[in-house]
Structure formats: C-alpha cells, structure tokens
Amino acid sequence: MDQLTTAMVEERNVQSAMGFYADDAVIVTPDAGEVRGREGIADYWRHLIDAFPDSHYEPISKHEAGNAAIDEGWLEGTNTAPLSLPTGETVPATGRPIKVRSCDVATVENGKIKEHHLYFDQMEFLGQLGLGPES
C-alpha cells in the first residue's frame, strides 16, 4: 500500500501504480462501484489524479496481517479539472479544496493487489465540492 500510495499520490504515475495490481484485480469504490482489470483501474485513478492534481495523502494508521493491508488517512486536494459523478454526468472543476477521511483495504496474492476496496463518505466529498449538502 505504501508503494501504491507513493506512485499514485506523490509521483502521480498511474502506469507505475498498475504494476502493483494483478491482471484480474478488482477495485470497489463508493463513486465508481466495482471496476475490474488493470485498464479500468488505471482509468479510475487517472481521472482522480487529473481532477485533483495537487492531492496528497496524510496517513492516520496502517495495518498489515497475512495477505491484507489496511490504510486509513486523509485525502486532500483542490478540484481543478472536470469530475465525473456516479450518475455518469461530468461537472466542471469547482476550484474548491477537499479533505476527506478514507480507508483502503487491499488483499494481496502472489505479491500483487487482487482486491482493493476504498471507503470514503461520498456525501461529505460532494458537499465539500459544493455539489451536495455541506458537511
């Protein structure tokens, strides 16, 4: 998880990050639902990085046991590019900052992420962007 976070948030290198996922990996998110395979996962991450190019991650806690890794932290950034909503609509950049608490749970097989579940409060996220109720 540390290497994935470095590739995604610090280096903003989606291609490098995909090397940490199995070919048939699955990622499950509150906003996109279930996304299968490296190509789809790369598209999901690319969209997020593009929408929040100054994003950074502040870890709160990290846990590893067996083949599972759990990271909890804050995702912060400013929305400076269009953002796709769960409805499929795209909204223009809001220019607003976000700070959203998140939790990632990854299952690893043969050194690659096989399943990756992301948890964050979607209403809080949209509220901070001015696209839903303020939180």
N, C-alpha and C positions, 0 to 999 in steps of 0.2 A: 504494500500500500504506500509506503514511503517513496519508493521509486516511481510509482504511478503518479502520485501527487506532485513530485518534482517535475516529471515530464509534462504533465498537464498544466499545472498552475505556475510553476517557476519558469520552465523553458517554453511553454506553450507549443509543444511539439507533439501533435496528435499521432503522427506516424511512429515516433519513438514509443509513445504510450501503447499503441496497438500491439507491440511486441510482448507486452505483459499479459495479453489476453489469449486464451485458447482459440483455435479457429472457429469452434462452435460455441463460443461464450454467449452468455445471456446477461443483459443488464436490465434491471427493473427500476423505473423511476416514477415519482408521482406525476410528472408532467408528460412523459412520453409513453408510459406503460412499459410493456416488455419489448425490448429491442434485441434481435438475435444476430449473431455473427459480427466479425470484426468491422466489416464495411458499414453496417448500420450503427454500430457503437461509435465508430470514428465520426460519422455524420452527426450523431448526438453531441459528442464532445466538441467538435469543430464549431457547431452552432453556438454552444455555450461560451466558448472562448472568444468567438467573434463578437457576441453580444456584450461581453464583459471583458474587454481586453486588458484592463488593469486589475483583474481579480487576483485575490490571494487567499490563502487558507491558513487559518490560525487553529492549530490543533488544541483540543482540550484533553483528550485521553486516547490512548492506543492500547489495544489488547490483541494478543495472538495466542491461539491454542489449537494444536493439531494443524488442520488444514484451513482454519478460519482466521480472518483478520478483521478487526472492528476498529474503525476510526471515528471519533466524534470531534466536531470542531465548528468553526465559524467560516462561512464563505462570504467574503466582502468584495465589492467591486462597484463599478459605475456602468450603467446601461447606455452605451454609446453607439449601438448598432441595432437594426431591427431584431425583434424577438418573436418566435413562433409560440402561439398559445396552444393549449391542449385541444382546442376546437379546430385547429388547423389554420386559423387566421394568423396573419402576421401584423404586428403593430410596430409603428416607428419607434426609434430609440426615445426613451423618456429623459435621458440625461440625469436620472436620479440614482443615488447610491443605494446599495442594499447591504445588509448584514444579517445573514440567515444561518441559524444553527442547523447543522446537518449531521447525519450519521451514515457511514458506509459500512456494509458488511460484505466481505468477499470470501468466496470459497475457492481454494486453490487445489488443482490436480496437476501432477507432473510439472510443477514449477510455473504454471500458468493460471490466470484467473479464469475459472469456469463459470461462476455465477457472481454477479455484483449487484447488490441491492442498495439503492440510495434512498434515504429518507430525509425529507425536509417539509416544512409547513408551507404548502403551496399558497394558501390564502395570505400568510404573512409575506411571502415573496411578492405576490401580486400587489398587495396593499402597499408595500414599500415603494413599488414602482408607480403607484398611483393608478393601478389598473383594477383594483378591487378594494375591499374595505381596509381602512388603515388599521395597523396593529400596534 
